[in-house]
């Protein structure tokens, strides 16, 4: 499975692609997305943005299914159900090789080409691989040869920790897939083995029809993911159609949330009680970031907050889509959130806010040199659209997007698949974002600064 993240070096429009795996009779290898369900202007696998390892999420991506996916074939169904039992050492290595071959974006080092990558595969697989440990060592060396600090191998125990980015709470990744008539279907393209959904009978390729009796037609994958969320260990009933030609079934699934709230907030009064401020600290962009921040803003507004401080200091990132959805809460409809670009020029796109802002009041965004990836998406989106001023230190400078893919033995690979630029068309990768103020200014200065600000032209 794959997920998009935005992370700093180790210590999504991008369209996730369907990859071919020669070990399964060259049928389409569906991305096994770990946790990120992207929608709206973006659609990601698991996109994570962390300065120390990964980067996830980009604009709405829709990947039509190949003819071979019209009905699930027996071989692929066996593969999904048995998982690790079918994994071979050579197969794991080839699987990692194929992911890089289909999705890796060389961001300027020019160490990758299809010809040299094919030769590497031929060299590696010319001999048998005796142990799983050896297979993992080969994958590590293979990825290291790319010279990309963000592309790396995840052993099973580390990959399992990515479950905190599950945006549904039941272990599936949803994508918006157009049918032959152009209608959008919500499909399960990514499922965590032994997750609540998998154990309850949901399978790769299933179409999601309803959540708790409410149809999902017309809703985005992100909206449907939000409907699936709920308190830990509570139940949600989903109606799915198995494959494109199977039966319709109602399945009750118990939620199993791994993520903890990344939001802390408080109400403050300054200037001898004359100014009411809502302070919100956001520690990472996990599956609960948008939902919990929305709740915090509403409660602070009810308390009377007329100004807001969004603290993104030391926030290394997380899910790209979560960052985008958080930024949209503060932007006017039609404002540009980010521009994204991948290896294939046709996957270049812009992400726009599609609703009215939750907050109209002036905002201060606190940043420092550990504000990275998804945090920089939010900071630049609010800044460039004249919704906030930035206060503190120059940000980390992580403008690359990674996708996380699960391999057949429960390990995973993190691969750089794209990059993004700000609404003002600035490439922050390696550069960071310079704040407007070093110290917190008076609110009158903030209002004056935003009044003089010019919103960038789209395009």
N, C-alpha and C positions, 0 to 999 in steps of 0.2 A: 504494500500500500504506500501511497506517497502523501506527504503533507508539506505545506510551504511554511517556511519560517524565515526570520531575519535575525541573524546572530553575528556577533563580532568574532574575530579570529579566536581559535581555541586557546585557553590558558595554559489575495495577483482580487495593453492587456496581454498577460501570458496565458496560454491555453495549455493545461496539462494534456499530455499526449497519451495515446494508447500504444504500448510498446509490444514489439514482436519478440517472442521467445521461441527460439528454434527447438527447445526441448519439448515443446508441446505442439509438435507437428506444424510449427510456424504459424499457429493461430495467434490472434491478438492477445498480447499479455496485458491484461487490465491493470492499471496502477492500483496497488494495494494501499490506499491512503490511510495513514495512521489515524489522524484525528481531525484534521481541518476540513470543515465543510464550507466552501466559499461560495458566495453568491453576490447578487447585486451587480455592481460594475465589475466584480472580480469573481473568479472561481479558482480555488486552490486545492491542492492536495493538502498536505500539511505544510503550511508555510510558516516558518518561524524566523524571528528576527532577534538574534542574540549575538552581541559582539564576541562572545566566546566560543561559538560553535555553529549556529544554524540561522537560516532566514526563511520565513514562510509567508504566504498570501499575496494575491494579485487580482486584477479585475476579472469580471465575469467571463469564465472560460467555458466554452461548450464544445465537447468533442463527440462528434457523431460516432455511433457504434458501427463497426465494420459488418459486412454481410455475414461473416462467420459468427457474429454475436446475436443474430436474429433469434436463435434458440440455443440455450446453453448445451454444449456437447458434453458427452459423458466424461471424457478425459479431463476437461477443465473442472467439472463439478467434483470429480474425485480429488483433484489437486487442491481445491479450496477446502474440502471436508477433511482430508487427511493431513494437510499442511506439512509438518516437519517429517512425517513418515516417508514422504516421497522425495525429500531433499537428498541430493547427492553432493559430494564435495565439488566435483567438476561443475555440476549444475548451479551451485551457489555462486561460484566464481563467474560462470558465464552470465548468470542473472545480473550480477553487479556490473559486469562489462557492458551488457546490453543497455542498462539504465543510462550509463554515461554516454554510450554511443548515440542514444536517442534524445537525450535532454541536456547534456552538459553545455554550459556557455563559458567559453574561454574569454575572460574579461581583460584581455590585453597581453597576457604572457606568451601567447602564440606557441604553446607547447603541445596543442592538440590538433590533430587532423584525422580524418576518417581513415586515411591510408596507414598512418603510423599506429592508430588505435587497433585496426584490424590485424596488423602484424603482431602487436602485443598479445592479442587473443590467441593467434596461431602459435606463438612461442609458449605461452602459458599452458595451453591445453594439449600441447604435443606430448606431455608426460602425464601419467596418472597422478592424482593427488590423494595420498594415502590417509590423511587424517583431517578432521574438521578444523583443528587448530592450524594446520598448514594452509587450509583453504582461506581462513581468516587472515593469516599472515600475507598471503598472496594478494588478497583484496586490499589490505592496507598499503602494500607497496605499489600496487597498481594505481590507487587513488592518489598516493603521494607523488607519483610521477607527473601528475597534472600540474603541480606547482600552485594549487589553489588552497589557501589556508582554511577555507570553509568546507571543502569537499573532503569527507572523511568516513571512516567505518564506525559503526556502532555495534558492539557486542550485544548479545541478547539481554543481558542484565541492564545495560544502559538504554537500549531501545525501549524496553518496557516502561521506563520512566516517562516516555513521551506521552503516555496515556493521559497525563494532566491536560493535554491540549485537545482532548476529545470534546468537540463542540456539541455533541448530542447527548452525552451521558450514558449512551448504550453501546458505544463502540463501533459506529459506522460513519462513513464519509458519504455525503450526498452530493450529487452533481446534477446540473440542469442539462438534459440531453434532448435535442430536437428530434421529433419523429419525421417520417417521410412527408407529412403534411405541414411541417413547420411548427407544430404544437410542442410545447415544452413539457417534458416528463421529468419527475424527480426520481433518479435512479441511485441505487446503492452501488457505488463504484469505489469500494474500499471497505473492508470489514476486519476488525481485529479478531484473530483466532481466539476462541474461548471467551470472548466478550459476552455481555448479557444478550445482545442481539443474535450473535452467532449461536450461542447455546440454546436460544429460544426457537431457532429455525430460520432466521433471516439469512439470505445468501447473496453472494456477489451477483450483481446484475438484476436483482429484484427491483421492481418499480414500487415506490411508496405512493399509496393512493389516499390515505387518510390517517389522521392522528386523533385519537380519542373521539372518533366519529365525525370529525370535521375534515372535509375534502381539502386536498392541498393544491388543486388546480389553480393556476394563476399566481401561486406563491413562489418566491425564490428559494434556493437551497438554504440560504442563511435563515430565512424566515421559518422554514420547516425545521431546521436544526433547533431554533429557539423554542418551537412548540414542543419538541421532544424533551427539552430540559425540565428539570424539576428536582425537588429535594431527594437526597440520597436514600436509596432503598425503597422509594415509592415506585408505583407501577404506571406504565403508559401502554395503551393499546394502539397498535398500528395495523393498518390493513395494507397488505402487500400483494403484488402480482408476481409470482415466481417466473423470472425470465420474461421473454416476450410472448411465450405461447403456453405458459403454465397456468395453474389454478390461482384464484384469489383466496387469500387466507387472512383471518384476523389473528394477531399474535400479541399476547400480553408479555411485556418485557419489564424486568425490574431494573431501575436505574442504578448505576454504580459510579458515582461521581468521584473522580480522583482529585480534581482541581480544588484548590482552596481560594477563597476570595482574595483578589489582589488589591482591593480597594479599602482605603481608610479615609474617613472624612470627619470634619468637625466644623461647627459654626463659630465664627469669631466676630467680635465687635471691636472696632478700632476708632481712633479719633474721639475718645471719650464717649463712645457709643453712637457716634454720628454715622459711622460706616459699617455695614453688615457684609461680612465676607464669608463665602463658602470655600473652605480649603479641602482639596481632594488629593490624596496621594495614591498613585497607581504604580504598583510594584512590578507587574509584568503583564503581558498581553496573552493571558490564557483563555480557556473557554468561557470563563465567567466575567471577563473584563468589561465587555460592553453592557451586559445585563446589570451588573452590580454598580457600574458607574452611572448608568441611567437612573437607578434607584437613588443613589447618593445625591445626584443633581436635583431630582424632584423633591427629596426631603429637605435639602438645603434651601430650595426656592420656597417651600412651604414655611420654613423658619424665617424667611424674609431676606435671604441673601441677595444683594444687589450687585456684587462683584464676585468673581471666582478666581481662585488660584489652583492650577493643575500642576502638581508636582511630579515631574518625570525624571528627577535626579536618580541616578543609579538604576534606572530601568533599562536593562539590556535588550529588551524586545520581547519576542514571542511570536504568536500567530499574526501573520500579515493581515489577514482578513479582519481579525479583531481590532487591529490598529486602524484600519480603514473605517470600520463601523464606528469606532470611538470618535474619529475625526468628523464623521458625518453628523454627529450629535451637535456639533458646534457650527456647522457650515450652512449657508443658504443653498437652496435647491439650485443645481446647475454649476455650483463651484467645483473647480478641479481639485481632487484629492491628491492624486499622483499620476505620473506617466510611467508606463512600464515598457520594457523591451526585452525580447528574448533572442535566441539564436536565429530563429526564422523571422524575417522582417514582417510577415503577415500577422505575427502575434504582437506587434506593437499596438499599444492602445492607451487610452486615458480613462481614469476612474473619476466619476462625478458624483457629487452629493445628489440624492434623489428625494429628499424630504425637507421640510422647513426645520430650522434649528431648534433644538431643545432649549438652548441658552442664547439670549440676545445680549446679555450683560457683558461688559468688558472682561477679558480674561488675561491673567498673567500665567505663562508657562515657565516653570522653573526647570533649568537644564544644567547638566555638567558634562565632564568628559567621559562619564559612563552612561550617558543618554544615547542609546543606539538603536539602529534598525527600525522596528515598528514605532518606537518612541520618536525617532526622527521623522517618520512619515507623519505622525500626528503633529509634532512641533512645526514642521515646515508647512503643512496644510493650513493650520490655523494662522500661522504668521503670514504666509504669502497671500492669503485671502482676507487679510486685515481684520481678523477676528481676535488676535491675541498678540501680545508682545512677549519676547523671549528674554528671560533674565537669568544670569549666572555665568557659565563658562561655555567655550566652544564645545559642541557635541562630539561624540566619538568618530563619526564619519563612516557609517556602514550602509552602503546603498545597493547591496546585492541581495538577491532572493535565492534561498535554497529550498529544495523539496526533499522531504524525508521519505525513503522507500523501505518497506519491510521486505526482507528476503525470506526464502522458504523455510529457513531453519530458525526464524525468530530474531535474527540479527537484522541490521539495517545499514543503509548508506545515506549520507547527506550529500546532496549534489547541488552545486550552483547552477541555477536554471535561468536566471535573468537578473536584471537590474532595474532600478527606478530612479527617476529624477523628480525634483520638486515642481510645484505649479509654476514657479518662476524659471523653470528649465535649468536649474542648477544641479550639477552632479555632485552629490555630497560624499560619494565614496572616496575615502582617503582625505577628504577635506573638512568634513563636519559642517555645522551651521553656527555662524557667529551670532551671539545674542545681541539684542538691542540695548540692554542695560546690564551692567555688572552687578549692581545692587538693586533691590526692590525700589521702584520709583513711587511717587505719590500717585494716587488714582487719577488725579487731574492730569498728570503727565501721560498716563496710559491713554486716557480718553483723547487727549490732544494728538498723541502719536497716531492712534488708529484713525482719527478724522482725516489726517493728512496722507494716510496710506493709500496706495493705488493697487487695485486688484489686477492681476495679470490677465492678458488676453489669452483666450483658449487657442490651442493649436500648436 
